[in-house]
Amino acid sequence: MIVRFKRQLLLLLRAEVGACAQRCPELSITTRHTYEIHRAFQWRCANEACGLTYGRHSKSIDIKRHVCGKCRTALEFVGRRDAPQEL
């Protein structure tokens, strides 16, 4: 029942977006954002060749348990980044 409700809601939203786009063609309506999401806590793969970086909103990665998803090497905590200040 919930799946059918979600499907009906999606169809309704698509119809509304289509109607809005016809009435106001100068507006660009999308379902994706263009801004960068700030993730305060950063970890990096210890393998220099990989170097993949992982970001989280909280300190949720345990470097004793988690490894890089790409090369299975250990992760190292890079640090906490402060949010960029808007002017």
PDB file of N, CA, C and O in Angstrom:
ATOM      1  N   MET A   1       0.812  -1.178   0.000  1.00  0.00           N
ATOM      2  CA  MET A   1       0.000   0.000   0.000  1.00  0.00           C
ATOM      3  C   MET A   1       0.866   1.257   0.000  1.00  0.00           C
ATOM      4  O   MET A   1       0.571   2.214  -0.715  1.00  0.00           O
ATOM      5  N   ILE A   2       1.944   1.257   0.807  1.00  0.00           N
ATOM      6  CA  ILE A   2       2.816   2.424   0.865  1.00  0.00           C
ATOM      7  C   ILE A   2       3.512   2.635  -0.475  1.00  0.00           C
ATOM      8  O   ILE A   2       3.666   3.772  -0.922  1.00  0.00           O
ATOM      9  N   VAL A   3       3.929   1.557  -1.114  1.00  0.00           N
ATOM     10  CA  VAL A   3       4.617   1.663  -2.399  1.00  0.00           C
ATOM     11  C   VAL A   3       3.690   2.291  -3.432  1.00  0.00           C
ATOM     12  O   VAL A   3       4.121   3.134  -4.219  1.00  0.00           O
ATOM     13  N   ARG A   4       2.431   1.892  -3.437  1.00  0.00           N
ATOM     14  CA  ARG A   4       1.475   2.456  -4.382  1.00  0.00           C
ATOM     15  C   ARG A   4       1.263   3.943  -4.106  1.00  0.00           C
ATOM     16  O   ARG A   4       1.147   4.738  -5.039  1.00  0.00           O
ATOM     17  N   PHE A   5       1.213   4.320  -2.827  1.00  0.00           N
ATOM     18  CA  PHE A   5       1.058   5.725  -2.458  1.00  0.00           C
ATOM     19  C   PHE A   5       2.249   6.544  -2.953  1.00  0.00           C
ATOM     20  O   PHE A   5       2.067   7.626  -3.511  1.00  0.00           O
ATOM     21  N   LYS A   6       3.481   6.030  -2.750  1.00  0.00           N
ATOM     22  CA  LYS A   6       4.675   6.735  -3.199  1.00  0.00           C
ATOM     23  C   LYS A   6       4.691   6.894  -4.714  1.00  0.00           C
ATOM     24  O   LYS A   6       5.076   7.943  -5.231  1.00  0.00           O
ATOM     25  N   ARG A   7       4.275   5.859  -5.415  1.00  0.00           N
ATOM     26  CA  ARG A   7       4.223   5.919  -6.871  1.00  0.00           C
ATOM     27  C   ARG A   7       3.224   6.975  -7.331  1.00  0.00           C
ATOM     28  O   ARG A   7       3.512   7.741  -8.252  1.00  0.00           O
ATOM     29  N   GLN A   8       2.047   7.022  -6.695  1.00  0.00           N
ATOM     30  CA  GLN A   8       1.030   8.010  -7.049  1.00  0.00           C
ATOM     31  C   GLN A   8       1.522   9.424  -6.729  1.00  0.00           C
ATOM     32  O   GLN A   8       1.274  10.355  -7.496  1.00  0.00           O
ATOM     33  N   LEU A   9       2.216   9.587  -5.606  1.00  0.00           N
ATOM     34  CA  LEU A   9       2.752  10.888  -5.237  1.00  0.00           C
ATOM     35  C   LEU A   9       3.800  11.341  -6.242  1.00  0.00           C
ATOM     36  O   LEU A   9       3.826  12.511  -6.624  1.00  0.00           O
ATOM     37  N   LEU A  10       4.654  10.439  -6.668  1.00  0.00           N
ATOM     38  CA  LEU A  10       5.676  10.767  -7.655  1.00  0.00           C
ATOM     39  C   LEU A  10       5.039  11.203  -8.972  1.00  0.00           C
ATOM     40  O   LEU A  10       5.471  12.183  -9.579  1.00  0.00           O
ATOM     41  N   LEU A  11       4.024  10.486  -9.406  1.00  0.00           N
ATOM     42  CA  LEU A  11       3.337  10.865 -10.646  1.00  0.00           C
ATOM     43  C   LEU A  11       2.683  12.234 -10.521  1.00  0.00           C
ATOM     44  O   LEU A  11       2.723  13.027 -11.461  1.00  0.00           O
ATOM     45  N   LEU A  12       2.090  12.515  -9.382  1.00  0.00           N
ATOM     46  CA  LEU A  12       1.461  13.811  -9.148  1.00  0.00           C
ATOM     47  C   LEU A  12       2.500  14.931  -9.159  1.00  0.00           C
ATOM     48  O   LEU A  12       2.277  15.982  -9.759  1.00  0.00           O
ATOM     49  N   LEU A  13       3.632  14.707  -8.497  1.00  0.00           N
ATOM     50  CA  LEU A  13       4.682  15.725  -8.476  1.00  0.00           C
ATOM     51  C   LEU A  13       5.250  15.980  -9.868  1.00  0.00           C
ATOM     52  O   LEU A  13       5.507  17.128 -10.230  1.00  0.00           O
ATOM     53  N   ARG A  14       5.446  14.937 -10.636  1.00  0.00           N
ATOM     54  CA  ARG A  14       5.946  15.112 -12.004  1.00  0.00           C
ATOM     55  C   ARG A  14       4.972  15.918 -12.847  1.00  0.00           C
ATOM     56  O   ARG A  14       5.386  16.768 -13.636  1.00  0.00           O
ATOM     57  N   ALA A  15       3.690  15.659 -12.686  1.00  0.00           N
ATOM     58  CA  ALA A  15       2.676  16.407 -13.431  1.00  0.00           C
ATOM     59  C   ALA A  15       2.694  17.877 -13.023  1.00  0.00           C
ATOM     60  O   ALA A  15       2.593  18.757 -13.878  1.00  0.00           O
ATOM     61  N   GLU A  16       2.822  18.151 -11.733  1.00  0.00           N
ATOM     62  CA  GLU A  16       2.860  19.537 -11.250  1.00  0.00           C
ATOM     63  C   GLU A  16       4.102  20.267 -11.753  1.00  0.00           C
ATOM     64  O   GLU A  16       4.019  21.429 -12.151  1.00  0.00           O
ATOM     65  N   VAL A  17       5.236  19.602 -11.736  1.00  0.00           N
ATOM     66  CA  VAL A  17       6.469  20.217 -12.227  1.00  0.00           C
ATOM     67  C   VAL A  17       6.348  20.502 -13.718  1.00  0.00           C
ATOM     68  O   VAL A  17       6.789  21.551 -14.186  1.00  0.00           O
ATOM     69  N   GLY A  18       5.759  19.583 -14.462  1.00  0.00           N
ATOM     70  CA  GLY A  18       5.553  19.803 -15.893  1.00  0.00           C
ATOM     71  C   GLY A  18       4.645  20.984 -16.157  1.00  0.00           C
ATOM     72  O   GLY A  18       4.905  21.776 -17.062  1.00  0.00           O
ATOM     73  N   ALA A  19       3.573  21.115 -15.373  1.00  0.00           N
ATOM     74  CA  ALA A  19       2.652  22.239 -15.537  1.00  0.00           C
ATOM     75  C   ALA A  19       3.343  23.554 -15.193  1.00  0.00           C
ATOM     76  O   ALA A  19       3.149  24.552 -15.887  1.00  0.00           O
ATOM     77  N   CYS A  20       4.140  23.568 -14.137  1.00  0.00           N
ATOM     78  CA  CYS A  20       4.875  24.776 -13.758  1.00  0.00           C
ATOM     79  C   CYS A  20       5.886  25.159 -14.838  1.00  0.00           C
ATOM     80  O   CYS A  20       6.048  26.341 -15.143  1.00  0.00           O
ATOM     81  N   ALA A  21       6.557  24.181 -15.410  1.00  0.00           N
ATOM     82  CA  ALA A  21       7.550  24.439 -16.457  1.00  0.00           C
ATOM     83  C   ALA A  21       6.890  25.027 -17.699  1.00  0.00           C
ATOM     84  O   ALA A  21       7.500  25.846 -18.385  1.00  0.00           O
ATOM     85  N   GLN A  22       5.661  24.628 -18.000  1.00  0.00           N
ATOM     86  CA  GLN A  22       4.952  25.189 -19.149  1.00  0.00           C
ATOM     87  C   GLN A  22       4.503  26.618 -18.876  1.00  0.00           C
ATOM     88  O   GLN A  22       4.561  27.468 -19.764  1.00  0.00           O
ATOM     89  N   ARG A  23       4.057  26.884 -17.657  1.00  0.00           N
ATOM     90  CA  ARG A  23       3.591  28.231 -17.310  1.00  0.00           C
ATOM     91  C   ARG A  23       4.738  29.227 -17.174  1.00  0.00           C
ATOM     92  O   ARG A  23       4.595  30.397 -17.531  1.00  0.00           O
ATOM     93  N   CYS A  24       5.865  28.768 -16.664  1.00  0.00           N
ATOM     94  CA  CYS A  24       7.031  29.639 -16.422  1.00  0.00           C
ATOM     95  C   CYS A  24       8.277  29.003 -17.009  1.00  0.00           C
ATOM     96  O   CYS A  24       9.089  28.450 -16.267  1.00  0.00           O
ATOM     97  N   PRO A  25       8.451  29.066 -18.330  1.00  0.00           N
ATOM     98  CA  PRO A  25       9.609  28.402 -18.952  1.00  0.00           C
ATOM     99  C   PRO A  25      10.952  29.004 -18.556  1.00  0.00           C
ATOM    100  O   PRO A  25      11.988  28.368 -18.752  1.00  0.00           O
ATOM    101  N   GLU A  26      10.957  30.218 -18.001  1.00  0.00           N
ATOM    102  CA  GLU A  26      12.226  30.837 -17.593  1.00  0.00           C
ATOM    103  C   GLU A  26      12.781  30.218 -16.309  1.00  0.00           C
ATOM    104  O   GLU A  26      13.952  30.414 -15.981  1.00  0.00           O
ATOM    105  N   LEU A  27      11.943  29.471 -15.580  1.00  0.00           N
ATOM    106  CA  LEU A  27      12.400  28.797 -14.372  1.00  0.00           C
ATOM    107  C   LEU A  27      13.004  27.445 -14.715  1.00  0.00           C
ATOM    108  O   LEU A  27      12.521  26.728 -15.591  1.00  0.00           O
ATOM    109  N   SER A  28      14.062  27.121 -14.008  1.00  0.00           N
ATOM    110  CA  SER A  28      14.699  25.819 -14.190  1.00  0.00           C
ATOM    111  C   SER A  28      14.377  24.974 -12.958  1.00  0.00           C
ATOM    112  O   SER A  28      14.925  25.219 -11.883  1.00  0.00           O
ATOM    113  N   ILE A  29      13.505  23.993 -13.101  1.00  0.00           N
ATOM    114  CA  ILE A  29      13.100  23.152 -11.990  1.00  0.00           C
ATOM    115  C   ILE A  29      13.815  21.813 -12.107  1.00  0.00           C
ATOM    116  O   ILE A  29      13.676  21.102 -13.102  1.00  0.00           O
ATOM    117  N   THR A  30      14.591  21.480 -11.059  1.00  0.00           N
ATOM    118  CA  THR A  30      15.339  20.227 -11.066  1.00  0.00           C
ATOM    119  C   THR A  30      15.119  19.495  -9.749  1.00  0.00           C
ATOM    120  O   THR A  30      14.552  20.045  -8.805  1.00  0.00           O
ATOM    121  N   THR A  31      15.569  18.263  -9.701  1.00  0.00           N
ATOM    122  CA  THR A  31      15.501  17.480  -8.473  1.00  0.00           C
ATOM    123  C   THR A  31      16.886  17.291  -7.861  1.00  0.00           C
ATOM    124  O   THR A  31      17.069  16.491  -6.943  1.00  0.00           O
ATOM    125  N   ARG A  32      17.853  18.035  -8.381  1.00  0.00           N
ATOM    126  CA  ARG A  32      19.229  17.917  -7.881  1.00  0.00           C
ATOM    127  C   ARG A  32      19.725  19.285  -7.427  1.00  0.00           C
ATOM    128  O   ARG A  32      19.289  20.315  -7.941  1.00  0.00           O
ATOM    129  N   HIS A  33      20.633  19.285  -6.466  1.00  0.00           N
ATOM    130  CA  HIS A  33      21.191  20.533  -5.996  1.00  0.00           C
ATOM    131  C   HIS A  33      22.554  20.771  -6.624  1.00  0.00           C
ATOM    132  O   HIS A  33      23.196  19.839  -7.108  1.00  0.00           O
ATOM    133  N   THR A  34      22.989  22.019  -6.613  1.00  0.00           N
ATOM    134  CA  THR A  34      24.275  22.377  -7.205  1.00  0.00           C
ATOM    135  C   THR A  34      25.278  22.837  -6.158  1.00  0.00           C
ATOM    136  O   THR A  34      26.424  23.138  -6.492  1.00  0.00           O
ATOM    137  N   TYR A  35      24.867  22.896  -4.905  1.00  0.00           N
ATOM    138  CA  TYR A  35      25.779  23.346  -3.866  1.00  0.00           C
ATOM    139  C   TYR A  35      26.569  22.167  -3.302  1.00  0.00           C
ATOM    140  O   TYR A  35      26.152  21.014  -3.408  1.00  0.00           O
ATOM    141  N   GLU A  36      27.710  22.479  -2.704  1.00  0.00           N
ATOM    142  CA  GLU A  36      28.553  21.448  -2.109  1.00  0.00           C
ATOM    143  C   GLU A  36      28.112  21.215  -0.664  1.00  0.00           C
ATOM    144  O   GLU A  36      27.904  22.170   0.083  1.00  0.00           O
ATOM    145  N   ILE A  37      27.974  19.973  -0.277  1.00  0.00           N
ATOM    146  CA  ILE A  37      27.585  19.631   1.079  1.00  0.00           C
ATOM    147  C   ILE A  37      28.839  19.621   1.954  1.00  0.00           C
ATOM    148  O   ILE A  37      29.815  18.938   1.647  1.00  0.00           O
ATOM    149  N   HIS A  38      28.801  20.382   3.040  1.00  0.00           N
ATOM    150  CA  HIS A  38      29.943  20.451   3.955  1.00  0.00           C
ATOM    151  C   HIS A  38      29.915  19.246   4.897  1.00  0.00           C
ATOM    152  O   HIS A  38      28.927  19.004   5.589  1.00  0.00           O
ATOM    153  N   ARG A  39      31.000  18.509   4.908  1.00  0.00           N
ATOM    154  CA  ARG A  39      31.153  17.385   5.829  1.00  0.00           C
ATOM    155  C   ARG A  39      32.339  17.695   6.722  1.00  0.00           C
ATOM    156  O   ARG A  39      33.477  17.770   6.258  1.00  0.00           O
ATOM    157  N   ALA A  40      32.067  17.872   7.997  1.00  0.00           N
ATOM    158  CA  ALA A  40      33.070  18.378   8.929  1.00  0.00           C
ATOM    159  C   ALA A  40      34.230  17.420   9.167  1.00  0.00           C
ATOM    160  O   ALA A  40      35.374  17.862   9.275  1.00  0.00           O
ATOM    161  N   PHE A  41      33.964  16.128   9.251  1.00  0.00           N
ATOM    162  CA  PHE A  41      35.006  15.156   9.589  1.00  0.00           C
ATOM    163  C   PHE A  41      35.507  14.454   8.326  1.00  0.00           C
ATOM    164  O   PHE A  41      34.714  13.996   7.503  1.00  0.00           O
ATOM    165  N   GLN A  42      36.841  14.375   8.183  1.00  0.00           N
ATOM    166  CA  GLN A  42      37.459  13.825   6.980  1.00  0.00           C
ATOM    167  C   GLN A  42      38.414  12.684   7.321  1.00  0.00           C
ATOM    168  O   GLN A  42      39.189  12.767   8.273  1.00  0.00           O
ATOM    169  N   TRP A  43      38.343  11.626   6.530  1.00  0.00           N
ATOM    170  CA  TRP A  43      39.285  10.500   6.602  1.00  0.00           C
ATOM    171  C   TRP A  43      39.849  10.280   5.210  1.00  0.00           C
ATOM    172  O   TRP A  43      39.184  10.563   4.214  1.00  0.00           O
ATOM    173  N   ARG A  44      41.081   9.774   5.138  1.00  0.00           N
ATOM    174  CA  ARG A  44      41.719   9.512   3.853  1.00  0.00           C
ATOM    175  C   ARG A  44      42.300   8.109   3.869  1.00  0.00           C
ATOM    176  O   ARG A  44      42.754   7.618   4.902  1.00  0.00           O
ATOM    177  N   CYS A  45      42.279   7.478   2.711  1.00  0.00           N
ATOM    178  CA  CYS A  45      42.896   6.163   2.556  1.00  0.00           C
ATOM    179  C   CYS A  45      44.402   6.301   2.753  1.00  0.00           C
ATOM    180  O   CYS A  45      45.016   7.224   2.218  1.00  0.00           O
ATOM    181  N   ALA A  46      44.999   5.387   3.517  1.00  0.00           N
ATOM    182  CA  ALA A  46      46.437   5.432   3.796  1.00  0.00           C
ATOM    183  C   ALA A  46      47.273   5.045   2.581  1.00  0.00           C
ATOM    184  O   ALA A  46      48.472   5.322   2.544  1.00  0.00           O
ATOM    185  N   ASN A  47      46.664   4.418   1.603  1.00  0.00           N
ATOM    186  CA  ASN A  47      47.367   4.030   0.384  1.00  0.00           C
ATOM    187  C   ASN A  47      47.546   5.275  -0.486  1.00  0.00           C
ATOM    188  O   ASN A  47      46.564   5.862  -0.942  1.00  0.00           O
ATOM    189  N   GLU A  48      48.796   5.675  -0.716  1.00  0.00           N
ATOM    190  CA  GLU A  48      49.079   6.880  -1.508  1.00  0.00           C
ATOM    191  C   GLU A  48      48.521   6.783  -2.930  1.00  0.00           C
ATOM    192  O   GLU A  48      48.087   7.790  -3.490  1.00  0.00           O
ATOM    193  N   ALA A  49      48.529   5.594  -3.513  1.00  0.00           N
ATOM    194  CA  ALA A  49      48.037   5.418  -4.881  1.00  0.00           C
ATOM    195  C   ALA A  49      46.526   5.618  -4.959  1.00  0.00           C
ATOM    196  O   ALA A  49      46.011   6.053  -5.989  1.00  0.00           O
ATOM    197  N   CYS A  50      45.823   5.307  -3.892  1.00  0.00           N
ATOM    198  CA  CYS A  50      44.362   5.453  -3.867  1.00  0.00           C
ATOM    199  C   CYS A  50      43.986   6.865  -3.424  1.00  0.00           C
ATOM    200  O   CYS A  50      43.431   7.637  -4.206  1.00  0.00           O
ATOM    201  N   GLY A  51      44.287   7.201  -2.172  1.00  0.00           N
ATOM    202  CA  GLY A  51      44.054   8.542  -1.662  1.00  0.00           C
ATOM    203  C   GLY A  51      42.599   8.981  -1.589  1.00  0.00           C
ATOM    204  O   GLY A  51      42.327  10.179  -1.510  1.00  0.00           O
ATOM    205  N   LEU A  52      41.662   8.047  -1.613  1.00  0.00           N
ATOM    206  CA  LEU A  52      40.240   8.384  -1.556  1.00  0.00           C
ATOM    207  C   LEU A  52      39.912   9.046  -0.225  1.00  0.00           C
ATOM    208  O   LEU A  52      40.408   8.620   0.818  1.00  0.00           O
ATOM    209  N   THR A  53      39.083  10.079  -0.251  1.00  0.00           N
ATOM    210  CA  THR A  53      38.716  10.811   0.954  1.00  0.00           C
ATOM    211  C   THR A  53      37.258  10.542   1.286  1.00  0.00           C
ATOM    212  O   THR A  53      36.404  10.499   0.400  1.00  0.00           O
ATOM    213  N   TYR A  54      36.985  10.361   2.567  1.00  0.00           N
ATOM    214  CA  TYR A  54      35.630  10.124   3.060  1.00  0.00           C
ATOM    215  C   TYR A  54      35.257  11.259   4.002  1.00  0.00           C
ATOM    216  O   TYR A  54      36.050  11.637   4.864  1.00  0.00           O
ATOM    217  N   GLY A  55      34.073  11.797   3.847  1.00  0.00           N
ATOM    218  CA  GLY A  55      33.599  12.868   4.708  1.00  0.00           C
ATOM    219  C   GLY A  55      32.308  12.469   5.399  1.00  0.00           C
ATOM    220  O   GLY A  55      31.463  11.797   4.809  1.00  0.00           O
ATOM    221  N   ARG A  56      32.157  12.882   6.646  1.00  0.00           N
ATOM    222  CA  ARG A  56      30.947  12.587   7.417  1.00  0.00           C
ATOM    223  C   ARG A  56      30.558  13.824   8.229  1.00  0.00           C
ATOM    224  O   ARG A  56      31.397  14.671   8.532  1.00  0.00           O
ATOM    225  N   HIS A  57      29.290  13.910   8.569  1.00  0.00           N
ATOM    226  CA  HIS A  57      28.801  14.998   9.419  1.00  0.00           C
ATOM    227  C   HIS A  57      29.186  14.774  10.872  1.00  0.00           C
ATOM    228  O   HIS A  57      29.309  15.728  11.640  1.00  0.00           O
ATOM    229  N   SER A  58      29.374  13.525  11.250  1.00  0.00           N
ATOM    230  CA  SER A  58      29.773  13.194  12.619  1.00  0.00           C
ATOM    231  C   SER A  58      30.998  12.284  12.557  1.00  0.00           C
ATOM    232  O   SER A  58      31.353  11.781  11.491  1.00  0.00           O
ATOM    233  N   LYS A  59      31.630  12.080  13.689  1.00  0.00           N
ATOM    234  CA  LYS A  59      32.835  11.247  13.730  1.00  0.00           C
ATOM    235  C   LYS A  59      32.428   9.779  13.810  1.00  0.00           C
ATOM    236  O   LYS A  59      32.629   9.126  14.834  1.00  0.00           O
ATOM    237  N   SER A  60      31.858   9.270  12.729  1.00  0.00           N
ATOM    238  CA  SER A  60      31.233   7.950  12.734  1.00  0.00           C
ATOM    239  C   SER A  60      32.090   6.835  12.141  1.00  0.00           C
ATOM    240  O   SER A  60      31.691   5.671  12.199  1.00  0.00           O
ATOM    241  N   ILE A  61      33.227   7.144  11.586  1.00  0.00           N
ATOM    242  CA  ILE A  61      34.090   6.105  11.017  1.00  0.00           C
ATOM    243  C   ILE A  61      35.094   5.673  12.080  1.00  0.00           C
ATOM    244  O   ILE A  61      35.823   6.497  12.632  1.00  0.00           O
ATOM    245  N   ASP A  62      35.122   4.395  12.354  1.00  0.00           N
ATOM    246  CA  ASP A  62      36.068   3.821  13.318  1.00  0.00           C
ATOM    247  C   ASP A  62      37.245   3.268  12.521  1.00  0.00           C
ATOM    248  O   ASP A  62      37.095   2.287  11.793  1.00  0.00           O
ATOM    249  N   ILE A  63      38.416   3.891  12.655  1.00  0.00           N
ATOM    250  CA  ILE A  63      39.566   3.474  11.844  1.00  0.00           C
ATOM    251  C   ILE A  63      40.096   2.100  12.224  1.00  0.00           C
ATOM    252  O   ILE A  63      40.898   1.530  11.485  1.00  0.00           O
ATOM    253  N   LYS A  64      39.671   1.559  13.348  1.00  0.00           N
ATOM    254  CA  LYS A  64      40.073   0.203  13.727  1.00  0.00           C
ATOM    255  C   LYS A  64      39.213  -0.843  13.032  1.00  0.00           C
ATOM    256  O   LYS A  64      39.642  -1.982  12.845  1.00  0.00           O
ATOM    257  N   ARG A  65      37.992  -0.456  12.648  1.00  0.00           N
ATOM    258  CA  ARG A  65      37.058  -1.402  12.013  1.00  0.00           C
ATOM    259  C   ARG A  65      36.872  -1.173  10.522  1.00  0.00           C
ATOM    260  O   ARG A  65      36.724  -2.133   9.765  1.00  0.00           O
ATOM    261  N   HIS A  66      36.878   0.075  10.090  1.00  0.00           N
ATOM    262  CA  HIS A  66      36.568   0.400   8.703  1.00  0.00           C
ATOM    263  C   HIS A  66      37.821   0.521   7.857  1.00  0.00           C
ATOM    264  O   HIS A  66      38.876   0.937   8.335  1.00  0.00           O
ATOM    265  N   VAL A  67      37.687   0.152   6.596  1.00  0.00           N
ATOM    266  CA  VAL A  67      38.776   0.252   5.623  1.00  0.00           C
ATOM    267  C   VAL A  67      38.260   0.957   4.373  1.00  0.00           C
ATOM    268  O   VAL A  67      37.057   1.173   4.227  1.00  0.00           O
ATOM    269  N   CYS A  68      39.156   1.306   3.493  1.00  0.00           N
ATOM    270  CA  CYS A  68      38.790   1.952   2.235  1.00  0.00           C
ATOM    271  C   CYS A  68      37.929   0.995   1.402  1.00  0.00           C
ATOM    272  O   CYS A  68      38.265  -0.180   1.257  1.00  0.00           O
ATOM    273  N   GLY A  69      36.849   1.488   0.873  1.00  0.00           N
ATOM    274  CA  GLY A  69      35.960   0.663   0.072  1.00  0.00           C
ATOM    275  C   GLY A  69      36.509   0.352  -1.302  1.00  0.00           C
ATOM    276  O   GLY A  69      36.032  -0.567  -1.968  1.00  0.00           O
ATOM    277  N   LYS A  70      37.500   1.102  -1.734  1.00  0.00           N
ATOM    278  CA  LYS A  70      38.075   0.903  -3.064  1.00  0.00           C
ATOM    279  C   LYS A  70      39.234  -0.094  -3.056  1.00  0.00           C
ATOM    280  O   LYS A  70      39.282  -1.002  -3.886  1.00  0.00           O
ATOM    281  N   CYS A  71      40.175   0.079  -2.108  1.00  0.00           N
ATOM    282  CA  CYS A  71      41.380  -0.767  -2.128  1.00  0.00           C
ATOM    283  C   CYS A  71      41.574  -1.591  -0.854  1.00  0.00           C
ATOM    284  O   CYS A  71      42.536  -2.354  -0.758  1.00  0.00           O
ATOM    285  N   ARG A  72      40.678  -1.449   0.122  1.00  0.00           N
ATOM    286  CA  ARG A  72      40.705  -2.222   1.373  1.00  0.00           C
ATOM    287  C   ARG A  72      41.918  -1.915   2.258  1.00  0.00           C
ATOM    288  O   ARG A  72      42.336  -2.755   3.055  1.00  0.00           O
ATOM    289  N   THR A  73      42.474  -0.719   2.117  1.00  0.00           N
ATOM    290  CA  THR A  73      43.583  -0.280   2.950  1.00  0.00           C
ATOM    291  C   THR A  73      43.017   0.469   4.158  1.00  0.00           C
ATOM    292  O   THR A  73      41.873   0.924   4.129  1.00  0.00           O
ATOM    293  N   ALA A  74      43.814   0.595   5.213  1.00  0.00           N
ATOM    294  CA  ALA A  74      43.379   1.306   6.422  1.00  0.00           C
ATOM    295  C   ALA A  74      43.094   2.779   6.115  1.00  0.00           C
ATOM    296  O   ALA A  74      43.614   3.346   5.154  1.00  0.00           O
ATOM    297  N   LEU A  75      42.253   3.378   6.958  1.00  0.00           N
ATOM    298  CA  LEU A  75      41.935   4.796   6.839  1.00  0.00           C
ATOM    299  C   LEU A  75      42.663   5.569   7.927  1.00  0.00           C
ATOM    300  O   LEU A  75      42.947   5.037   9.001  1.00  0.00           O
ATOM    301  N   GLU A  76      42.961   6.834   7.635  1.00  0.00           N
ATOM    302  CA  GLU A  76      43.569   7.704   8.635  1.00  0.00           C
ATOM    303  C   GLU A  76      42.715   8.966   8.769  1.00  0.00           C
ATOM    304  O   GLU A  76      42.209   9.507   7.785  1.00  0.00           O
ATOM    305  N   PHE A  77      42.572   9.415  10.012  1.00  0.00           N
ATOM    306  CA  PHE A  77      41.758  10.592  10.288  1.00  0.00           C
ATOM    307  C   PHE A  77      42.538  11.832   9.876  1.00  0.00           C
ATOM    308  O   PHE A  77      43.653  12.056  10.347  1.00  0.00           O
ATOM    309  N   VAL A  78      41.954  12.633   9.002  1.00  0.00           N
ATOM    310  CA  VAL A  78      42.602  13.848   8.520  1.00  0.00           C
ATOM    311  C   VAL A  78      42.330  14.999   9.485  1.00  0.00           C
ATOM    312  O   VAL A  78      43.228  15.780   9.799  1.00  0.00           O
ATOM    313  N   GLY A  79      41.091  15.098   9.949  1.00  0.00           N
ATOM    314  CA  GLY A  79      40.753  16.164  10.885  1.00  0.00           C
ATOM    315  C   GLY A  79      39.361  16.701  10.654  1.00  0.00           C
ATOM    316  O   GLY A  79      38.577  16.170   9.867  1.00  0.00           O
ATOM    317  N   ARG A  80      39.088  17.764  11.363  1.00  0.00           N
ATOM    318  CA  ARG A  80      37.785  18.415  11.272  1.00  0.00           C
ATOM    319  C   ARG A  80      37.935  19.707  10.474  1.00  0.00           C
ATOM    320  O   ARG A  80      38.843  20.502  10.717  1.00  0.00           O
ATOM    321  N   ARG A  81      37.037  19.897   9.527  1.00  0.00           N
ATOM    322  CA  ARG A  81      37.022  21.133   8.740  1.00  0.00           C
ATOM    323  C   ARG A  81      35.895  22.024   9.259  1.00  0.00           C
ATOM    324  O   ARG A  81      34.797  21.545   9.542  1.00  0.00           O
ATOM    325  N   ASP A  82      36.166  23.278   9.377  1.00  0.00           N
ATOM    326  CA  ASP A  82      35.118  24.218   9.739  1.00  0.00           C
ATOM    327  C   ASP A  82      34.315  24.575   8.496  1.00  0.00           C
ATOM    328  O   ASP A  82      34.840  24.553   7.383  1.00  0.00           O
ATOM    329  N   ALA A  83      33.074  24.896   8.684  1.00  0.00           N
ATOM    330  CA  ALA A  83      32.210  25.280   7.574  1.00  0.00           C
ATOM    331  C   ALA A  83      32.715  26.591   6.978  1.00  0.00           C
ATOM    332  O   ALA A  83      33.149  27.474   7.718  1.00  0.00           O
ATOM    333  N   PRO A  84      32.668  26.730   5.662  1.00  0.00           N
ATOM    334  CA  PRO A  84      33.082  27.992   5.049  1.00  0.00           C
ATOM    335  C   PRO A  84      32.142  29.118   5.481  1.00  0.00           C
ATOM    336  O   PRO A  84      30.928  28.934   5.561  1.00  0.00           O
ATOM    337  N   GLN A  85      32.713  30.265   5.752  1.00  0.00           N
ATOM    338  CA  GLN A  85      31.923  31.416   6.180  1.00  0.00           C
ATOM    339  C   GLN A  85      31.342  32.133   4.972  1.00  0.00           C
ATOM    340  O   GLN A  85      32.057  32.451   4.022  1.00  0.00           O
ATOM    341  N   GLU A  86      30.057  32.382   5.017  1.00  0.00           N
ATOM    342  CA  GLU A  86      29.413  33.127   3.926  1.00  0.00           C
ATOM    343  C   GLU A  86      29.453  34.599   4.256  1.00  0.00           C
ATOM    344  O   GLU A  86      29.273  35.001   5.406  1.00  0.00           O
ATOM    345  N   LEU A  87      29.688  35.394   3.240  1.00  0.00           N
ATOM    346  CA  LEU A  87      29.750  36.843   3.437  1.00  0.00           C
ATOM    347  C   LEU A  87      28.418  37.481   3.215  1.00  0.00           C
ATOM    348  O   LEU A  87      28.288  38.698   3.340  1.00  0.00           O
TER     349      LEU A  87
END
